[in-house]
Amino acid sequence: MHSFGKLKQYGGLLKIKAINGFKDILPDEVAVWRKVETIARDIFRRFGMQEIRLPILEKTELFARSIGEATDIVEKEMYTFVDKGITMRPEATASLLRAYIEHGLHVRQPVQRLFTIGPMFRHERPQKGRQRQFHQIDVEVIGALEPQVDAELMAMGQLLMTELGLDVSLEINSLGCPKCRPDFRSRLVQYLTERVDGLCEDCRRRTTTNPLRVLDCKKRNCTALVQDAPSILESLCPDCATHFTAVRQQLDALGVSYTPNRFMVRGLDYYTRTTFEFLTADLGAQAAVAAGGRYDGLIQQLGGPKNMPGIGFAMGMERLTLLMQQQSDAAETGGADIFVAALGEPAVQYSAPLVHQLRKLGLQAAMDYSNRSLKAQMKQAGRTQARYTLIIGDQELEQQEGVLRNMENKMQEPFALQGSVEQLGQQLKSVLA
């Protein structure tokens, strides 16, 4: 016999709720999501990006090798089917690079500009703008080493935020490369070891496993203790220093404002050189709505071509839409172009083909088939946010003249019900244009 735990029962029916951290996206919210996606796709088109769609399940090894076995994501947050050795993707970059390598995309085009949109999964505490199933827009440029590409990608991110109407700030840093990072890591570990008693439990563990992550801890004690920690910028090798200077010069040339942040690190092991975040203070506390950086050694690490550079960033859809919903116009659902209020069965039979014709002509048309009162149908027209309502009843059919009502200014005018459905549809389309 199966045990299903505690199931709430109401009126003889079981009430089943969504799993904690897995959120329904309701129709009024979907309108905002669609607006973000539409603007993003348009901007990506301008920058020559192509869409790629990826599977949700991947081999666990992919994320262990790319993200890093000592990261919180791999250690504590992944949804893994242990017996199958597969994991629900916690981020998109590793999956995208796996596809890039598997299908030899570098052979088709030396520089690939790709984006993907979809759900990711991490088992962490749900909070505002962060769920266990969350959604990201992920953008990657593979095969380009030039610092101008780093700046271009950040400029694209800023342009997207601007066209979404969001107020964000850009912070940048460099994490160096395998040549210069060991020296910095050694200096940082020494610094942290001398202060380990004041760190939180997680940061004590990170001091030996992933010390850079200590710099990113948001707990007050840890933040205070690392204020005088060594900066990676002081340990950059000549090549990395030159690259970072060029990135900043190009950002200036493009008119992109930014702030250097020597404490910025990324939670994934694969980042090198340029890292960046778009931050907002409009969600209660400063939070990243987009973040990314360069990962020049990752493709080779995953079995791909040697010395193949890459850079990318991801945007959290939940946080973007939360910010969008704070705008007065963001929740616009885009109401119907026209609602047909059919009064009586003959009017319903007459109106249904007309509504279908309007839809074929590209208009958003709605009607009620239940033969309710005019008052009830006018309320429904208001709920659909219809621009116009066409009223058709027995009298209108007899006189071959309906009533067309502008729902914004409440003005009404007669509309001749003469001619074929196709002709009426074209006439209404002209009026509504």
C-alpha positions as a Markdown table, in Angstrom:
| # | Residue | x | y | z |
|---|---|---|---|---|
| 1 | Met | 0.0 | 0.0 | 0.0 |
| 2 | His | 1.4 | 3.4 | -1.0 |
| 3 | Ser | 1.7 | 6.2 | 1.5 |
| 4 | Phe | 0.9 | 9.6 | 0.0 |
| 5 | Gly | 1.6 | 11.7 | 3.2 |
| 6 | Lys | -0.9 | 14.3 | 4.2 |
| 7 | Leu | -3.4 | 15.1 | 1.4 |
| 8 | Lys | -5.9 | 17.8 | 2.1 |
| 9 | Gln | -9.5 | 16.8 | 1.3 |
| 10 | Tyr | -12.3 | 19.2 | 0.5 |
| 11 | Gly | -15.8 | 18.0 | -0.2 |
| 12 | Gly | -14.6 | 14.5 | -1.1 |
| 13 | Leu | -12.0 | 15.9 | -3.5 |
| 14 | Leu | -8.3 | 16.0 | -2.9 |
| 15 | Lys | -6.7 | 19.4 | -3.2 |
| 16 | Ile | -3.3 | 19.2 | -4.7 |
| 17 | Lys | -1.0 | 22.2 | -4.7 |
| 18 | Ala | 2.1 | 23.0 | -6.7 |
| 19 | Ile | 5.4 | 21.8 | -5.2 |
| 20 | Asn | 7.3 | 24.4 | -3.2 |
| 21 | Gly | 9.6 | 26.3 | -5.4 |
| 22 | Phe | 7.7 | 25.3 | -8.6 |
| 23 | Lys | 5.5 | 28.2 | -9.5 |
| 24 | Asp | 2.6 | 28.5 | -11.9 |
| 25 | Ile | 2.8 | 31.4 | -14.4 |
| 26 | Leu | -0.7 | 32.7 | -14.8 |
| 27 | Pro | -2.1 | 34.4 | -17.9 |
| 28 | Asp | -1.6 | 38.0 | -16.7 |
| 29 | Glu | 2.0 | 37.2 | -15.8 |
| 30 | Val | 2.6 | 35.4 | -19.1 |
| 31 | Ala | 1.9 | 38.7 | -20.9 |
| 32 | Val | 4.9 | 40.3 | -19.1 |
| 33 | Trp | 7.1 | 37.3 | -19.8 |
| 34 | Arg | 6.1 | 37.4 | -23.5 |
| 35 | Lys | 7.0 | 41.1 | -23.6 |
| 36 | Val | 10.4 | 40.5 | -22.2 |
| 37 | Glu | 11.0 | 37.6 | -24.6 |
| 38 | Thr | 9.8 | 39.6 | -27.6 |
| 39 | Ile | 12.1 | 42.6 | -26.8 |
| 40 | Ala | 15.0 | 40.2 | -26.1 |
| 41 | Arg | 14.6 | 38.3 | -29.4 |
| 42 | Asp | 14.5 | 41.6 | -31.3 |
| 43 | Ile | 17.7 | 42.8 | -29.8 |
| 44 | Phe | 19.4 | 39.5 | -30.3 |
| 45 | Arg | 18.4 | 39.7 | -33.9 |
| 46 | Arg | 20.1 | 43.0 | -34.3 |
| 47 | Phe | 23.3 | 41.6 | -32.8 |
| 48 | Gly | 23.3 | 38.5 | -35.1 |
| 49 | Met | 22.3 | 36.0 | -32.4 |
| 50 | Gln | 20.8 | 32.6 | -33.4 |
| 51 | Glu | 18.5 | 30.6 | -31.2 |
| 52 | Ile | 19.3 | 27.1 | -30.0 |
| 53 | Arg | 16.9 | 24.8 | -28.0 |
| 54 | Leu | 18.4 | 22.4 | -25.5 |
| 55 | Pro | 17.2 | 19.4 | -23.5 |
| 56 | Ile | 16.4 | 19.7 | -19.8 |
| 57 | Leu | 18.2 | 16.5 | -18.9 |
| 58 | Glu | 22.0 | 16.0 | -19.3 |
| 59 | Lys | 24.6 | 13.6 | -18.0 |
| 60 | Thr | 25.6 | 14.6 | -14.4 |
| 61 | Glu | 29.3 | 14.5 | -15.4 |
| 62 | Leu | 28.7 | 17.5 | -17.7 |
| 63 | Phe | 27.9 | 19.8 | -14.8 |
| 64 | Ala | 30.5 | 18.3 | -12.4 |
| 65 | Arg | 33.2 | 19.0 | -15.0 |
| 66 | Ser | 32.1 | 22.4 | -16.1 |
| 67 | Ile | 30.6 | 24.0 | -13.0 |
| 68 | Gly | 33.0 | 22.5 | -10.5 |
| 69 | Glu | 32.6 | 19.6 | -8.0 |
| 70 | Ala | 33.4 | 22.0 | -5.1 |
| 71 | Thr | 30.6 | 24.5 | -5.9 |
| 72 | Asp | 27.4 | 24.8 | -4.0 |
| 73 | Ile | 25.4 | 23.9 | -7.1 |
| 74 | Val | 27.1 | 20.6 | -7.6 |
| 75 | Glu | 27.4 | 19.7 | -4.0 |
| 76 | Lys | 24.0 | 20.7 | -2.7 |
| 77 | Glu | 21.6 | 22.1 | -5.3 |
| 78 | Met | 21.3 | 19.8 | -8.4 |
| 79 | Tyr | 18.3 | 17.6 | -9.1 |
| 80 | Thr | 20.1 | 14.4 | -10.0 |
| 81 | Phe | 18.8 | 10.9 | -10.8 |
| 82 | Val | 21.7 | 9.1 | -9.1 |
| 83 | Asp | 20.9 | 5.7 | -10.5 |
| 84 | Lys | 20.7 | 7.0 | -14.0 |
| 85 | Gly | 23.6 | 9.4 | -13.8 |
| 86 | Ile | 21.5 | 12.3 | -15.3 |
| 87 | Thr | 20.7 | 15.7 | -13.9 |
| 88 | Met | 18.1 | 18.4 | -14.6 |
| 89 | Arg | 20.1 | 21.3 | -15.9 |
| 90 | Pro | 21.0 | 23.9 | -13.2 |
| 91 | Glu | 22.3 | 26.4 | -15.8 |
| 92 | Ala | 22.4 | 26.7 | -19.6 |
| 93 | Thr | 26.1 | 27.3 | -20.5 |
| 94 | Ala | 27.3 | 23.8 | -20.0 |
| 95 | Ser | 24.4 | 22.4 | -22.0 |
| 96 | Leu | 24.9 | 24.8 | -24.8 |
| 97 | Leu | 28.6 | 24.1 | -25.1 |
| 98 | Arg | 27.9 | 20.4 | -25.1 |
| 99 | Ala | 25.7 | 20.9 | -28.1 |
| 100 | Tyr | 28.3 | 23.2 | -29.7 |
| 101 | Ile | 30.9 | 20.5 | -29.4 |
| 102 | Glu | 28.7 | 17.5 | -30.2 |
| 103 | His | 27.5 | 19.0 | -33.5 |
| 104 | Gly | 30.8 | 20.6 | -34.5 |
| 105 | Leu | 29.2 | 24.1 | -34.8 |
| 106 | His | 32.7 | 25.7 | -35.0 |
| 107 | Val | 33.2 | 23.9 | -38.4 |
| 108 | Arg | 30.1 | 25.7 | -39.8 |
| 109 | Gln | 31.0 | 29.1 | -38.5 |
| 110 | Pro | 34.2 | 30.1 | -36.7 |
| 111 | Val | 32.3 | 32.5 | -34.3 |
| 112 | Gln | 29.0 | 31.3 | -33.0 |
| 113 | Arg | 26.5 | 33.8 | -31.5 |
| 114 | Leu | 23.8 | 31.8 | -29.7 |
| 115 | Phe | 21.0 | 32.3 | -27.3 |
| 116 | Thr | 18.5 | 30.0 | -25.5 |
| 117 | Ile | 15.5 | 30.5 | -23.3 |
| 118 | Gly | 14.1 | 28.0 | -20.9 |
| 119 | Pro | 13.7 | 26.5 | -17.4 |
| 120 | Met | 16.6 | 25.6 | -15.1 |
| 121 | Phe | 16.5 | 23.6 | -11.8 |
| 122 | Arg | 18.2 | 24.1 | -8.5 |
| 123 | His | 17.3 | 22.8 | -5.0 |
| 124 | Glu | 17.7 | 25.9 | -3.0 |
| 125 | Arg | 15.5 | 27.9 | -0.6 |
| 126 | Pro | 12.8 | 29.7 | -2.7 |
| 127 | Gln | 12.8 | 33.4 | -2.3 |
| 128 | Lys | 11.6 | 36.6 | -4.0 |
| 129 | Gly | 12.5 | 36.3 | -7.7 |
| 130 | Arg | 14.1 | 32.9 | -7.2 |
| 131 | Gln | 12.4 | 29.5 | -7.5 |
| 132 | Arg | 13.6 | 25.9 | -7.7 |
| 133 | Gln | 12.3 | 25.8 | -11.2 |
| 134 | Phe | 13.5 | 29.1 | -12.7 |
| 135 | His | 13.9 | 30.5 | -16.2 |
| 136 | Gln | 16.8 | 32.1 | -17.9 |
| 137 | Ile | 17.6 | 33.8 | -21.1 |
| 138 | Asp | 21.2 | 32.7 | -21.9 |
| 139 | Val | 23.5 | 34.3 | -24.5 |
| 140 | Glu | 26.9 | 33.0 | -25.6 |
| 141 | Val | 29.5 | 34.1 | -28.1 |
| 142 | Ile | 31.9 | 31.3 | -28.9 |
| 143 | Gly | 35.2 | 31.6 | -30.8 |
| 144 | Ala | 36.0 | 35.3 | -30.2 |
| 145 | Leu | 38.8 | 36.3 | -27.9 |
| 146 | Glu | 38.9 | 40.0 | -28.6 |
| 147 | Pro | 38.0 | 42.3 | -25.6 |
| 148 | Gln | 35.7 | 44.3 | -27.9 |
| 149 | Val | 33.4 | 41.3 | -27.9 |
| 150 | Asp | 33.3 | 41.4 | -24.1 |
| 151 | Ala | 32.2 | 45.1 | -24.3 |
| 152 | Glu | 29.8 | 44.4 | -27.1 |
| 153 | Leu | 28.0 | 41.7 | -25.1 |
| 154 | Met | 27.7 | 44.0 | -22.0 |
| 155 | Ala | 26.5 | 46.8 | -24.3 |
| 156 | Met | 23.8 | 44.4 | -25.7 |
| 157 | Gly | 22.7 | 43.6 | -22.1 |
| 158 | Gln | 22.5 | 47.2 | -21.2 |
| 159 | Leu | 20.5 | 48.0 | -24.3 |
| 160 | Leu | 18.1 | 45.2 | -23.4 |
| 161 | Met | 17.6 | 46.6 | -19.9 |
| 162 | Thr | 17.1 | 50.1 | -21.3 |
| 163 | Glu | 14.4 | 48.9 | -23.8 |
| 164 | Leu | 12.7 | 47.0 | -21.1 |
| 165 | Gly | 12.6 | 50.2 | -19.1 |
| 166 | Leu | 14.6 | 48.8 | -16.2 |
| 167 | Asp | 17.0 | 50.8 | -14.0 |
| 168 | Val | 20.1 | 48.7 | -13.5 |
| 169 | Ser | 23.8 | 49.3 | -12.9 |
| 170 | Leu | 26.7 | 47.4 | -14.5 |
| 171 | Glu | 29.6 | 46.1 | -12.4 |
| 172 | Ile | 32.7 | 44.5 | -13.9 |
| 173 | Asn | 35.8 | 42.6 | -12.7 |
| 174 | Ser | 38.5 | 40.3 | -14.0 |
| 175 | Leu | 39.2 | 36.9 | -12.6 |
| 176 | Gly | 42.5 | 36.4 | -14.4 |
| 177 | Cys | 43.5 | 33.2 | -16.0 |
| 178 | Pro | 45.2 | 29.9 | -15.0 |
| 179 | Lys | 48.5 | 31.7 | -15.1 |
| 180 | Cys | 47.8 | 34.4 | -12.7 |
| 181 | Arg | 45.0 | 33.0 | -10.5 |
| 182 | Pro | 47.1 | 30.5 | -8.5 |
| 183 | Asp | 49.2 | 33.4 | -7.0 |
| 184 | Phe | 46.0 | 35.3 | -6.1 |
| 185 | Arg | 44.4 | 32.1 | -4.6 |
| 186 | Ser | 47.5 | 31.6 | -2.4 |
| 187 | Arg | 47.4 | 35.1 | -1.1 |
| 188 | Leu | 43.7 | 35.0 | -0.6 |
| 189 | Val | 43.8 | 31.6 | 1.3 |
| 190 | Gln | 46.5 | 33.0 | 3.6 |
| 191 | Tyr | 44.4 | 36.1 | 4.3 |
| 192 | Leu | 41.2 | 34.0 | 5.0 |
| 193 | Thr | 43.0 | 31.4 | 7.1 |
| 194 | Glu | 44.1 | 34.2 | 9.5 |
| 195 | Arg | 40.5 | 35.2 | 9.9 |
| 196 | Val | 38.7 | 31.9 | 9.6 |
| 197 | Asp | 37.1 | 31.9 | 13.0 |
| 198 | Gly | 35.1 | 35.0 | 12.1 |
| 199 | Leu | 33.7 | 33.4 | 8.9 |
| 200 | Cys | 30.3 | 31.7 | 8.5 |
| 201 | Glu | 30.2 | 27.9 | 8.4 |
| 202 | Asp | 30.0 | 27.8 | 4.6 |
| 203 | Cys | 32.9 | 30.2 | 4.1 |
| 204 | Arg | 35.1 | 28.2 | 6.5 |
| 205 | Arg | 34.6 | 25.3 | 4.1 |
| 206 | Arg | 35.1 | 27.4 | 1.0 |
| 207 | Thr | 38.4 | 28.7 | 2.4 |
| 208 | Thr | 40.0 | 25.4 | 1.3 |
| 209 | Thr | 37.6 | 24.2 | -1.5 |
| 210 | Asn | 36.6 | 27.4 | -3.3 |
| 211 | Pro | 38.1 | 30.5 | -1.6 |
| 212 | Leu | 37.0 | 33.0 | -4.3 |
| 213 | Arg | 33.4 | 32.4 | -3.3 |
| 214 | Val | 34.1 | 33.8 | 0.2 |
| 215 | Leu | 34.4 | 37.2 | -1.5 |
| 216 | Asp | 30.9 | 36.9 | -2.7 |
| 217 | Cys | 29.3 | 35.9 | 0.6 |
| 218 | Lys | 26.4 | 38.2 | 1.6 |
| 219 | Lys | 26.5 | 37.6 | 5.3 |
| 220 | Arg | 27.5 | 40.7 | 7.3 |
| 221 | Asn | 30.4 | 39.2 | 9.2 |
| 222 | Cys | 32.0 | 37.7 | 6.1 |
| 223 | Thr | 31.4 | 40.9 | 4.1 |
| 224 | Ala | 33.2 | 43.0 | 6.7 |
| 225 | Leu | 36.1 | 40.5 | 7.1 |
| 226 | Val | 37.0 | 40.5 | 3.3 |
| 227 | Gln | 37.0 | 44.3 | 2.9 |
| 228 | Asp | 40.8 | 44.4 | 3.1 |
| 229 | Ala | 41.3 | 41.1 | 1.3 |
| 230 | Pro | 43.8 | 40.9 | -1.7 |
| 231 | Ser | 42.4 | 42.0 | -5.0 |
| 232 | Ile | 42.6 | 39.7 | -8.1 |
| 233 | Leu | 43.4 | 42.9 | -10.1 |
| 234 | Glu | 46.7 | 43.1 | -8.2 |
| 235 | Ser | 47.7 | 39.7 | -9.4 |
| 236 | Leu | 46.7 | 39.8 | -13.1 |
| 237 | Cys | 49.4 | 38.7 | -15.5 |
| 238 | Pro | 50.3 | 41.2 | -18.3 |
| 239 | Asp | 48.0 | 39.5 | -20.9 |
| 240 | Cys | 45.0 | 39.6 | -18.5 |
| 241 | Ala | 45.7 | 43.2 | -17.4 |
| 242 | Thr | 45.9 | 44.3 | -21.0 |
| 243 | His | 42.7 | 42.5 | -21.9 |
| 244 | Phe | 40.8 | 44.1 | -19.0 |
| 245 | Thr | 42.1 | 47.6 | -19.8 |
| 246 | Ala | 40.9 | 47.1 | -23.4 |
| 247 | Val | 37.5 | 46.0 | -22.2 |
| 248 | Arg | 37.1 | 49.1 | -20.1 |
| 249 | Gln | 38.3 | 51.4 | -23.0 |
| 250 | Gln | 35.8 | 49.8 | -25.4 |
| 251 | Leu | 32.9 | 50.2 | -22.8 |
| 252 | Asp | 33.8 | 53.9 | -22.6 |
| 253 | Ala | 33.9 | 54.1 | -26.4 |
| 254 | Leu | 30.4 | 52.6 | -26.6 |
| 255 | Gly | 29.1 | 54.9 | -23.9 |
| 256 | Val | 28.3 | 52.1 | -21.5 |
| 257 | Ser | 28.6 | 53.2 | -17.8 |
| 258 | Tyr | 30.0 | 50.7 | -15.4 |
| 259 | Thr | 31.7 | 50.4 | -11.9 |
| 260 | Pro | 34.7 | 48.1 | -11.2 |
| 261 | Asn | 34.0 | 45.7 | -8.4 |
| 262 | Arg | 37.1 | 43.8 | -7.2 |
| 263 | Phe | 35.0 | 41.6 | -5.0 |
| 264 | Met | 32.8 | 40.2 | -7.8 |
| 265 | Val | 33.3 | 36.5 | -8.4 |
| 266 | Arg | 31.1 | 34.0 | -10.1 |
| 267 | Gly | 29.7 | 30.9 | -8.5 |
| 268 | Leu | 30.9 | 28.7 | -11.3 |
| 269 | Asp | 34.5 | 27.5 | -11.6 |
| 270 | Tyr | 34.8 | 28.0 | -15.4 |
| 271 | Tyr | 35.0 | 31.8 | -15.5 |
| 272 | Thr | 38.2 | 33.5 | -16.5 |
| 273 | Arg | 39.1 | 37.1 | -17.1 |
| 274 | Thr | 36.0 | 39.4 | -17.7 |
| 275 | Thr | 33.1 | 38.9 | -15.3 |
| 276 | Phe | 30.1 | 41.2 | -15.0 |
| 277 | Glu | 26.7 | 41.7 | -13.4 |
| 278 | Phe | 23.7 | 43.9 | -14.0 |
| 279 | Leu | 22.3 | 44.9 | -10.6 |
| 280 | Thr | 19.1 | 46.4 | -9.3 |
| 281 | Ala | 18.1 | 47.9 | -6.0 |
| 282 | Asp | 14.3 | 47.8 | -6.9 |
| 283 | Leu | 13.7 | 44.3 | -5.5 |
| 284 | Gly | 14.2 | 45.3 | -1.8 |
| 285 | Ala | 18.0 | 44.5 | -1.7 |
| 286 | Gln | 20.6 | 44.8 | -4.4 |
| 287 | Ala | 20.2 | 41.8 | -6.6 |
| 288 | Ala | 21.7 | 40.6 | -9.9 |
| 289 | Val | 19.2 | 40.4 | -12.8 |
| 290 | Ala | 21.9 | 39.3 | -15.3 |
| 291 | Ala | 25.4 | 38.0 | -14.9 |
| 292 | Gly | 28.1 | 36.3 | -16.8 |
| 293 | Gly | 31.7 | 36.4 | -18.0 |
| 294 | Arg | 34.4 | 34.8 | -20.1 |
| 295 | Tyr | 35.2 | 31.0 | -20.0 |
| 296 | Asp | 38.2 | 30.6 | -22.3 |
| 297 | Gly | 39.3 | 27.1 | -21.1 |
| 298 | Leu | 35.9 | 25.5 | -20.6 |
| 299 | Ile | 35.3 | 24.2 | -24.2 |
| 300 | Gln | 38.6 | 22.3 | -24.2 |
| 301 | Gln | 37.8 | 21.0 | -20.7 |
| 302 | Leu | 34.6 | 19.5 | -22.1 |
| 303 | Gly | 36.4 | 17.8 | -24.9 |
| 304 | Gly | 36.0 | 20.5 | -27.6 |
| 305 | Pro | 38.6 | 22.3 | -29.7 |
| 306 | Lys | 41.7 | 23.5 | -28.0 |
| 307 | Asn | 42.1 | 27.2 | -27.2 |
| 308 | Met | 38.5 | 27.9 | -28.1 |
| 309 | Pro | 37.4 | 31.1 | -26.2 |
| 310 | Gly | 33.9 | 31.9 | -25.1 |
| 311 | Ile | 31.9 | 34.5 | -23.2 |
| 312 | Gly | 28.2 | 34.8 | -22.2 |
| 313 | Phe | 25.7 | 35.8 | -19.7 |
| 314 | Ala | 22.3 | 34.7 | -18.3 |
| 315 | Met | 19.3 | 36.8 | -17.3 |
| 316 | Gly | 16.8 | 35.5 | -14.7 |
| 317 | Met | 13.3 | 35.8 | -16.1 |
| 318 | Glu | 11.6 | 35.8 | -12.7 |
| 319 | Arg | 13.6 | 38.8 | -11.6 |
| 320 | Leu | 13.2 | 40.6 | -14.9 |
| 321 | Thr | 9.4 | 40.1 | -14.8 |
| 322 | Leu | 9.1 | 41.2 | -11.2 |
| 323 | Leu | 10.8 | 44.4 | -12.2 |
| 324 | Met | 8.6 | 44.8 | -15.2 |
| 325 | Gln | 5.4 | 44.3 | -13.1 |
| 326 | Gln | 6.4 | 47.3 | -11.1 |
| 327 | Gln | 5.9 | 49.4 | -14.1 |
| 328 | Ser | 2.4 | 50.8 | -14.7 |
| 329 | Asp | 2.2 | 49.5 | -18.3 |
| 330 | Ala | 4.0 | 46.2 | -17.9 |
| 331 | Ala | 0.9 | 44.2 | -16.9 |
| 332 | Glu | -0.9 | 45.1 | -20.1 |
| 333 | Thr | -2.4 | 41.9 | -21.4 |
| 334 | Gly | -3.3 | 43.3 | -24.9 |
| 335 | Gly | -7.1 | 43.0 | -24.9 |
| 336 | Ala | -9.3 | 41.9 | -27.7 |
| 337 | Asp | -9.7 | 44.1 | -30.7 |
| 338 | Ile | -13.4 | 43.4 | -30.7 |
| 339 | Phe | -16.1 | 41.6 | -28.7 |
| 340 | Val | -19.3 | 40.6 | -30.4 |
| 341 | Ala | -22.3 | 40.6 | -28.0 |
| 342 | Ala | -24.8 | 38.3 | -29.6 |
| 343 | Leu | -28.3 | 38.5 | -28.1 |
| 344 | Gly | -30.5 | 35.5 | -28.8 |
| 345 | Glu | -29.8 | 32.2 | -30.6 |
| 346 | Pro | -30.2 | 33.6 | -34.2 |
| 347 | Ala | -27.6 | 36.3 | -33.3 |
| 348 | Val | -25.2 | 33.7 | -32.0 |
| 349 | Gln | -25.6 | 31.6 | -35.2 |
| 350 | Tyr | -25.0 | 34.8 | -37.3 |
| 351 | Ser | -22.1 | 36.1 | -35.3 |
| 352 | Ala | -20.0 | 32.9 | -34.9 |
| 353 | Pro | -18.8 | 32.8 | -38.6 |
| 354 | Leu | -18.1 | 36.6 | -38.4 |
| 355 | Val | -15.9 | 36.2 | -35.4 |
| 356 | His | -14.0 | 33.4 | -37.1 |
| 357 | Gln | -13.5 | 35.5 | -40.2 |
| 358 | Leu | -12.1 | 38.3 | -38.0 |
| 359 | Arg | -9.6 | 35.9 | -36.5 |
| 360 | Lys | -8.6 | 34.7 | -39.9 |
| 361 | Leu | -7.9 | 38.4 | -40.8 |
| 362 | Gly | -5.5 | 38.6 | -37.8 |
| 363 | Leu | -7.8 | 40.3 | -35.3 |
| 364 | Gln | -8.2 | 39.2 | -31.7 |
| 365 | Ala | -12.0 | 38.7 | -31.6 |
| 366 | Ala | -14.2 | 37.2 | -28.8 |
| 367 | Met | -17.8 | 36.4 | -28.2 |
| 368 | Asp | -20.1 | 34.7 | -25.7 |
| 369 | Tyr | -22.1 | 31.7 | -26.9 |
| 370 | Ser | -24.3 | 31.4 | -23.8 |
| 371 | Asn | -27.0 | 33.9 | -24.8 |
| 372 | Arg | -26.6 | 36.1 | -21.7 |
| 373 | Ser | -28.1 | 39.5 | -21.2 |
| 374 | Leu | -26.5 | 42.6 | -22.8 |
| 375 | Lys | -25.4 | 43.9 | -19.4 |
| 376 | Ala | -23.6 | 40.6 | -18.6 |
| 377 | Gln | -21.9 | 40.6 | -22.0 |
| 378 | Met | -20.8 | 44.2 | -21.8 |
| 379 | Lys | -19.2 | 43.3 | -18.5 |
| 380 | Gln | -17.4 | 40.4 | -20.2 |
| 381 | Ala | -16.3 | 42.8 | -23.0 |
| 382 | Gly | -14.7 | 45.0 | -20.3 |
| 383 | Arg | -13.0 | 42.1 | -18.7 |
| 384 | Thr | -11.4 | 41.1 | -22.1 |
| 385 | Gln | -10.3 | 44.8 | -22.4 |
| 386 | Ala | -11.9 | 44.9 | -25.8 |
| 387 | Arg | -11.4 | 48.1 | -27.9 |
| 388 | Tyr | -14.8 | 47.8 | -29.5 |
| 389 | Thr | -18.0 | 45.8 | -29.0 |
| 390 | Leu | -20.4 | 44.9 | -31.8 |
| 391 | Ile | -23.9 | 44.4 | -30.5 |
| 392 | Ile | -26.2 | 42.1 | -32.6 |
| 393 | Gly | -29.7 | 41.1 | -31.5 |
| 394 | Asp | -33.0 | 40.2 | -33.1 |
| 395 | Gln | -33.8 | 43.8 | -33.9 |
| 396 | Glu | -30.3 | 44.4 | -35.4 |
| 397 | Leu | -30.7 | 41.3 | -37.6 |
| 398 | Glu | -34.1 | 42.4 | -38.7 |
| 399 | Gln | -32.9 | 45.9 | -39.6 |
| 400 | Gln | -29.5 | 44.6 | -40.9 |
| 401 | Glu | -27.7 | 47.1 | -38.7 |
| 402 | Gly | -25.6 | 46.4 | -35.6 |
| 403 | Val | -24.3 | 48.8 | -33.0 |
| 404 | Leu | -20.5 | 49.3 | -32.8 |
| 405 | Arg | -19.4 | 50.7 | -29.5 |
| 406 | Asn | -16.0 | 52.3 | -28.8 |
| 407 | Met | -15.2 | 50.9 | -25.3 |
| 408 | Glu | -12.8 | 53.7 | -24.5 |
| 409 | Asn | -14.8 | 56.8 | -25.3 |
| 410 | Lys | -18.3 | 55.1 | -25.1 |
| 411 | Met | -19.3 | 56.5 | -28.5 |
| 412 | Gln | -21.7 | 54.3 | -30.6 |
| 413 | Glu | -22.4 | 54.2 | -34.3 |
| 414 | Pro | -24.4 | 52.0 | -36.6 |
| 415 | Phe | -22.7 | 49.2 | -38.5 |
| 416 | Ala | -24.4 | 47.8 | -41.6 |
| 417 | Leu | -24.9 | 44.0 | -41.5 |
| 418 | Gln | -25.0 | 43.6 | -45.3 |
| 419 | Gly | -22.9 | 41.5 | -47.5 |
| 420 | Ser | -20.9 | 38.4 | -47.1 |
| 421 | Val | -19.0 | 37.4 | -43.9 |
| 422 | Glu | -15.8 | 38.1 | -45.8 |
| 423 | Gln | -17.0 | 41.6 | -46.7 |
| 424 | Leu | -18.1 | 42.4 | -43.2 |
| 425 | Gly | -14.8 | 41.2 | -41.8 |
| 426 | Gln | -12.9 | 43.5 | -44.1 |
| 427 | Gln | -15.1 | 46.4 | -43.2 |
| 428 | Leu | -14.7 | 45.8 | -39.5 |
| 429 | Lys | -10.9 | 45.4 | -39.9 |
| 430 | Ser | -10.8 | 48.8 | -41.6 |
| 431 | Val | -12.8 | 50.5 | -38.8 |
| 432 | Leu | -10.6 | 48.9 | -36.2 |
| 433 | Ala | -7.3 | 49.8 | -37.9 |
